[in-house]
Amino acid sequence: MSFPVDRSSCSVCNFNGSIHGSSSSSSLCSHGGSGSINTAVTSASASSTQKSDPHRSVLLQCYVELKSSVNVEDHVLDYLYSKSVISKPLRDRIRDCATPESRTGLLLDELPSCRASAFREFIEALNASKVTAHQKLAKKLLEVAENG
């Protein structure tokens, strides 16, 4: 799978120079773009990006592993809520789920319908977690997105 890349920013993950754990401001995201978030995205293209989001297929490819390995109560849910990726009602619905797997499953099901940067911010949440397994999954998600 090939992603369009603006060399000043990544239109796939809106890479801003810091999400991949690099302290270098000139680092490249896994899609080849560098720099800051592309602010020229119109609301129409953002809406169409949500509906045809290539990250949806990445989440689906990794769904079983994510659902069984990620505990969203372990920092991820609060991180996404604090960044306004998910709403309070969605956060509450996720927290009301009976099991950790069902909480993660609901988040994964809803994430593609969130704003266009939700995938990138989910990766950030996994990387910011103190759980090594979350950080490894973040890396895997980026690799799957890059390799299609």
C-alpha positions as CSV (number, residue, x, y, z in Angstrom):
1,M,0.0,0.0,0.0
2,S,1.4,3.4,-0.9
3,F,0.6,6.6,0.9
4,P,0.8,10.1,-0.5
5,V,3.5,12.0,1.3
6,D,4.2,15.7,1.5
7,R,7.8,16.1,2.4
8,S,7.0,18.8,5.0
9,S,4.4,16.7,6.7
10,C,2.8,13.2,6.6
11,S,-0.7,13.3,5.3
12,V,-1.2,9.7,6.6
13,C,-0.3,10.2,10.3
14,N,0.1,14.0,10.5
15,F,3.6,13.3,11.9
16,N,4.8,16.3,13.8
17,G,8.4,15.3,14.5
18,S,7.8,13.8,17.9
19,I,5.5,10.8,17.8
20,H,8.0,8.2,16.9
21,G,10.1,8.7,20.0
22,S,12.8,10.6,18.2
23,S,14.2,13.8,19.8
24,S,15.4,14.9,16.4
25,S,13.2,17.6,14.9
26,S,14.2,16.5,11.4
27,S,13.3,12.8,11.9
28,L,11.0,11.1,9.4
29,C,7.8,9.3,10.2
30,S,7.4,5.8,9.0
31,H,5.6,7.0,5.9
32,G,8.5,9.2,4.8
33,G,7.1,12.7,5.6
34,S,8.7,15.0,8.1
35,G,8.0,18.3,9.7
36,S,4.8,19.6,11.2
37,I,1.1,18.8,10.9
38,N,-0.4,19.8,7.6
39,T,-3.0,22.4,8.6
40,A,-4.3,22.8,5.0
41,V,-6.7,19.9,5.4
42,T,-10.3,21.1,4.8
43,S,-13.2,19.8,6.8
44,A,-14.5,18.0,3.7
45,S,-11.2,16.2,3.1
46,A,-11.0,15.4,6.8
47,S,-14.4,13.9,6.7
48,S,-13.6,11.8,3.6
49,T,-10.3,10.7,5.3
50,Q,-12.3,9.4,8.2
51,K,-14.6,7.3,5.9
52,S,-11.7,5.9,3.7
53,D,-9.1,6.0,6.4
54,P,-6.2,3.6,5.6
55,H,-5.6,3.2,9.3
56,R,-9.0,1.4,9.7
57,S,-7.5,-1.5,7.8
58,V,-4.4,-1.4,10.0
59,L,-6.5,-1.6,13.1
60,L,-8.5,-4.4,11.6
61,Q,-5.3,-6.3,10.7
62,C,-4.0,-6.0,14.2
63,Y,-7.5,-6.2,15.9
64,V,-7.1,-9.5,17.7
65,E,-3.6,-8.8,19.0
66,L,-4.6,-5.3,20.1
67,K,-7.8,-6.5,21.8
68,S,-6.0,-9.1,23.8
69,S,-2.9,-7.1,24.6
70,V,-4.0,-3.5,25.2
71,N,-5.7,-2.5,28.5
72,V,-7.2,0.9,27.6
73,E,-7.7,1.6,31.3
74,D,-3.9,1.6,31.5
75,H,-3.4,5.2,30.5
76,V,-4.6,4.9,26.9
77,L,-8.2,5.9,27.4
78,D,-7.3,8.9,29.6
79,Y,-4.7,10.0,27.1
80,L,-7.2,10.0,24.2
81,Y,-9.8,11.8,26.3
82,S,-7.3,14.5,27.4
83,K,-6.5,15.1,23.7
84,S,-10.2,15.3,22.8
85,V,-9.9,12.3,20.5
86,I,-12.8,10.6,22.2
87,S,-15.8,12.3,23.9
88,K,-16.9,11.9,27.5
89,P,-19.9,9.8,26.6
90,L,-17.7,7.5,24.5
91,R,-15.2,7.3,27.4
92,D,-18.0,6.4,29.8
93,R,-19.4,3.8,27.4
94,I,-16.0,2.2,27.1
95,R,-15.5,2.2,30.9
96,D,-18.9,0.6,31.4
97,C,-17.9,-2.5,29.3
98,A,-17.6,-5.6,31.5
99,T,-14.1,-6.8,30.5
100,P,-10.8,-5.3,29.5
101,E,-11.1,-7.0,26.1
102,S,-14.5,-5.5,25.5
103,R,-13.3,-2.0,26.5
104,T,-10.4,-2.3,24.0
105,G,-12.7,-3.7,21.4
106,L,-15.2,-0.8,21.7
107,L,-12.3,1.7,21.4
108,L,-10.9,0.0,18.4
109,D,-14.4,-0.1,16.8
110,E,-15.0,3.6,17.4
111,L,-11.5,5.0,16.7
112,P,-11.9,5.1,12.9
113,S,-15.0,7.3,13.3
114,C,-13.1,9.8,15.4
115,R,-11.2,12.7,13.9
116,A,-8.6,12.1,11.2
117,S,-5.7,12.3,13.6
118,A,-7.1,9.6,15.9
119,F,-4.8,6.9,14.7
120,R,-1.7,9.0,15.2
121,E,-2.9,9.9,18.7
122,F,-3.7,6.3,19.5
123,I,0.0,5.5,18.6
124,E,1.1,8.4,20.8
125,A,-1.0,7.0,23.7
126,L,0.5,3.6,23.3
127,N,4.1,5.0,23.2
128,A,3.4,7.2,26.2
129,S,2.3,4.2,28.2
130,K,4.7,2.7,30.7
131,V,3.7,-0.8,29.4
132,T,6.4,-2.2,27.1
133,A,3.8,-4.3,25.3
134,H,1.9,-1.2,24.3
135,Q,5.1,0.4,22.9
136,K,5.8,-2.7,20.9
137,L,2.3,-2.7,19.5
138,A,2.7,1.0,18.5
139,K,5.8,0.1,16.6
140,K,4.0,-2.8,14.9
141,L,1.0,-0.6,13.9
142,L,3.3,1.8,12.2
143,E,5.1,-1.0,10.4
144,V,1.8,-2.5,9.2
145,A,0.7,1.0,8.1
146,E,4.0,1.5,6.2
147,N,4.0,-1.9,4.5
148,G,0.3,-2.1,3.8
